[in-house]
Amino acid sequence: MLHTDDALQTDGALQHPEWASLRAPRQERFKVCERESKTKAFSKVGLQLEDRVDPNEAALQETADWLRRCPTACRLLMIQCFR
């Protein structure tokens, strides 16, 4: 069982060994996120990165493309059915 009194030192840092194993992966993910967010868009690194696409926007774009293709596909199906 973890007790906060055991984990807190005088400086307030969490030092309990069990918490360290939980904290390490989160720190690595944060470092990656922070590095990506601090990359300037027009720097050499930023210009070499691929455009990041929001998953929701990608889904909306895919649906819009599908809707644009529907009338043509329906016409082709109707032509094939009446032959």
matplotlib code that plots the C-alpha trace (Angstrom):
import matplotlib.pyplot as plt

x = [0.0, 1.3, 1.3, 1.8, 3.9, 6.3, 6.5, 6.9, 10.3, 11.0, 11.1, 7.7, 9.0, 7.4, 10.2, 8.4, 9.8, 6.4, 5.4, 8.6, 7.7, 4.3, 5.8, 8.6, 6.5, 4.3, 7.3, 8.6, 5.2, 5.2, 8.7, 7.6, 4.5, 6.4, 9.0, 6.3, 4.5, 7.7, 8.8, 8.4, 6.3, 8.9, 12.1, 14.1, 12.6, 9.1, 9.2, 10.4, 7.5, 4.4, 1.2, -0.6, -4.2, -6.8, -8.6, -12.0, -11.1, -9.8, -13.1, -15.1, -13.0, -13.4, -17.2, -17.3, -15.3, -17.6, -20.7, -19.2, -18.6, -22.1, -24.0, -21.6, -21.6, -25.4, -25.6, -23.2, -25.2, -28.5, -26.9, -25.7, -29.1, -31.0, -28.8]
y = [0.0, 3.4, 6.1, 9.7, 10.3, 7.6, 9.1, 12.8, 14.2, 17.6, 19.2, 17.6, 15.4, 12.0, 9.5, 6.2, 3.4, 2.2, 5.7, 6.1, 3.1, 4.8, 8.2, 7.3, 6.4, 9.4, 11.7, 10.2, 10.8, 14.4, 15.0, 13.8, 16.0, 19.0, 18.6, 18.4, 21.4, 23.5, 22.8, 26.0, 25.6, 27.2, 25.8, 23.2, 20.4, 21.8, 22.1, 18.5, 17.2, 15.8, 17.8, 16.7, 15.8, 15.9, 12.4, 14.1, 16.3, 13.3, 11.4, 14.4, 14.7, 11.0, 11.3, 14.4, 12.6, 9.6, 11.8, 13.5, 10.1, 8.7, 10.3, 9.0, 5.6, 5.5, 6.5, 3.8, 1.2, 2.3, 2.1, -1.4, -2.5, -1.3, -2.9]
z = [0.0, -0.9, 1.7, 0.8, 4.0, 2.7, -0.7, 0.0, 0.9, 2.3, -1.2, -2.0, -4.8, -5.2, -4.7, -3.8, -6.0, -7.1, -8.2, -10.2, -12.4, -13.1, -13.6, -16.1, -19.1, -18.6, -18.5, -21.8, -23.5, -22.2, -23.5, -27.0, -26.9, -25.6, -28.3, -31.0, -29.7, -29.5, -33.0, -35.0, -38.2, -40.5, -38.9, -40.9, -38.7, -38.9, -42.7, -43.0, -40.9, -42.5, -42.0, -38.9, -39.6, -36.9, -36.9, -36.8, -39.8, -41.6, -41.0, -42.1, -45.3, -46.0, -45.6, -47.8, -50.5, -50.3, -50.7, -53.8, -55.4, -54.6, -57.5, -60.1, -58.6, -58.4, -62.1, -63.1, -61.1, -62.7, -66.2, -65.5, -64.1, -67.2, -69.8]

ax = plt.figure().add_subplot(projection="3d")
ax.plot(x, y, z, "-o")
ax.set_aspect("equal")
plt.show()
